[in-house]
Amino acid sequence: MLLMLSQGVFLSNFMIMGALELPMAAATAVMMDKIGRRKTLVVNLLLVMVCCGLSLLKVTLVGDWTIKRVASIVGSKWGVAAMFMIVYMYTNEVMPTSIRSTGVHMCSICARIGAFIAPYFVKACNDSSDYLLNSLSLLLCGLAILLTFGLPETKDKTLKANLDDEEDVCKDEEETL
C-alpha cells in the first residue's frame, strides 16, 4: 500500500483516499458531539499543521522517506476533509434562520472561487520554491486557529431565529469563557 501511494498509481490512490472518508466522518461526528465544534476544528487544524511541518522536515523517519510522505498525505487529507465537514455544519449553526440560506450560499460561492484559484496558486508556489506551499499552509492553519477562538461554540445551543438573538449568544459565550 505504501508503494502504491508513494508511486502515484492513480486509481489505487483515489480508492485509498476515498476509503479514508468513512472513518474520518465517523470520528469527526463523534468528536463534535463529545468536545464541540470549535475544539474539533482546532484539533483538525493542528493535525494539518503537524502534517505540513512533517513534510517540511529534512530528516527521514525510520530511514524511509516514503513513510513520512504517506503519513503527511494521509494526515492532511484526514484533517482537511474533517475541517470541510465541520465548517459546513458550523456555518449552518452560526447563521440565524432568517439569513441562513443566503449566508451558506455566499460561503459556498467563496469556497468555489477558492477552489477555482487553488491550482494556479499551487503552481505559482511550486514554481518559486519547493517549501513555499507547505510553509504558507502552516502559517494559514496557525492563523485559522487564532481566528477560530473568536467563534462561538454551538454545541448544545439553540439556533438563532433572527439577528436580534445575537446578544443572547454573546452572553452565553462570555459565561463559558
C-alpha positions in Angstrom: 0.0 0.0 0.0 2.8 2.4 0.8 4.4 1.7 -2.5 1.2 2.4 -4.4 0.6 5.6 -2.6 4.1 6.9 -3.0 4.5 6.0 -6.7 1.3 7.6 -7.8 -0.8 4.7 -9.1 -3.8 7.0 -9.7 -6.8 4.7 -9.3 -5.4 2.9 -6.2 -4.6 6.3 -4.6 -8.1 7.5 -5.3 -9.6 4.4 -3.8 -7.4 4.5 -0.7 -8.1 8.2 -0.1 -11.9 7.7 -0.7 -11.9 4.8 1.8 -10.4 7.2 4.3 -13.5 9.3 4.2 -15.8 6.9 6.1 -13.7 6.6 9.3 -12.9 10.3 9.2 -16.6 11.2 9.0 -17.5 8.9 11.9 -14.6 10.1 14.1 -15.4 13.7 13.3 -19.1 13.3 14.2 -18.2 11.7 17.5 -15.6 14.4 18.3 -18.1 17.2 17.5 -20.7 15.6 19.9 -18.2 15.0 22.7 -15.9 18.1 22.7 -17.8 20.6 20.5 -17.4 22.1 17.0 -14.8 24.7 17.8 -12.4 22.3 19.6 -12.8 19.7 16.9 -12.0 22.3 14.3 -8.8 23.3 16.2 -7.7 19.7 16.6 -8.0 19.1 12.8 -6.2 22.4 12.1 -3.4 21.2 14.4 -3.3 17.9 12.6 -2.8 19.6 9.2 -0.2 21.9 10.7 1.7 18.8 12.0 1.5 17.1 8.6 2.7 20.3 6.8 5.5 20.6 9.3 6.4 16.9 8.9 6.6 17.3 5.1 9.0 20.3 5.6 11.4 18.3 7.7 14.6 17.2 6.0 15.2 14.2 8.3 13.8 10.8 7.4 11.8 8.7 9.7 12.8 5.1 10.2 15.2 5.5 7.3 12.4 5.7 4.7 11.1 8.9 3.1 8.0 7.1 1.8 6.6 6.6 5.3 7.0 10.3 6.1 5.4 11.3 2.8 2.4 8.9 3.2 1.8 9.9 6.8 1.9 13.6 5.7 -0.5 13.0 2.8 -3.0 10.8 4.7 -3.0 13.1 7.8 -3.5 16.2 5.7 -6.3 14.5 3.8 -8.0 13.5 7.1 -7.7 16.9 8.6 -8.8 18.9 5.5 -11.8 16.6 4.9 -12.8 16.8 8.5 -12.5 20.6 8.5 -14.7 20.8 5.5 -17.4 18.7 7.3 -17.1 20.8 10.5 -17.1 24.2 8.7 -20.1 23.3 6.6 -22.1 22.3 9.7 -20.7 25.1 11.8 -21.8 27.7 9.2 -25.4 26.5 9.3 -25.4 26.7 13.1 -23.8 30.1 13.5 -26.1 31.9 11.0 -29.6 33.0 12.1 -32.5 31.3 10.4 -33.6 34.5 8.7 -30.4 34.6 6.7 -29.1 31.0 6.9 -29.8 30.1 3.3 -28.2 33.3 1.9 -25.2 33.0 4.2 -24.5 29.4 3.4 -24.8 30.2 -0.3 -22.4 33.1 0.0 -19.9 31.0 1.8 -20.3 28.3 -0.9 -19.6 30.9 -3.6 -16.5 32.0 -1.8 -15.4 28.4 -1.5 -15.9 27.7 -5.2 -13.9 30.8 -6.1 -11.1 29.5 -3.8 -11.3 26.0 -5.5 -11.0 27.7 -8.9 -8.0 29.7 -7.9 -6.2 26.9 -5.9 -4.5 25.1 -8.8 -3.0 28.4 -10.1 -1.9 29.2 -6.6 -0.2 25.8 -6.1 1.6 26.1 -9.4 2.8 29.6 -8.6 4.1 28.4 -5.2 5.8 25.3 -6.6 7.4 27.4 -9.4 9.0 29.7 -6.9 10.0 27.3 -4.1 9.6 23.7 -3.0 8.8 24.7 0.5 6.6 27.8 -0.1 3.3 26.0 -0.3 3.7 23.9 2.8 5.1 26.9 4.7 2.1 29.1 3.7 -0.3 26.2 4.6 1.4 26.0 8.0 1.0 29.8 8.6 -2.6 29.9 7.4 -3.6 27.0 9.7 -2.0 28.9 12.6 -3.9 32.0 11.7 -7.1 29.9 11.3 -6.6 28.5 14.8 -6.3 32.0 16.2 -9.5 33.1 14.4 -11.4 30.0 15.5 -11.1 31.1 19.1 -13.3 34.1 18.2 -16.2 31.9 17.1 -19.0 30.9 19.5 -19.4 27.3 20.4 -22.7 25.9 19.0 -22.8 22.5 20.7 -26.0 22.0 22.7 -27.2 25.6 21.9 -30.4 26.6 20.3 -30.1 28.0 16.9 -30.7 31.7 16.4 -34.0 32.6 14.8 -33.1 36.1 13.7 -30.4 38.7 14.0 -31.8 40.1 17.3 -30.8 36.8 19.1 -27.1 37.8 18.7 -26.9 39.3 22.2 -28.1 36.1 23.8 -25.4 34.0 22.1 -22.7 36.5 23.1 -23.8 36.4 26.7 -23.7 32.6 26.7 -20.2 32.7 25.2 -18.9 35.1 27.9 -20.2 32.8 30.6 -18.4 29.7 29.2 -15.1 31.6 28.9 
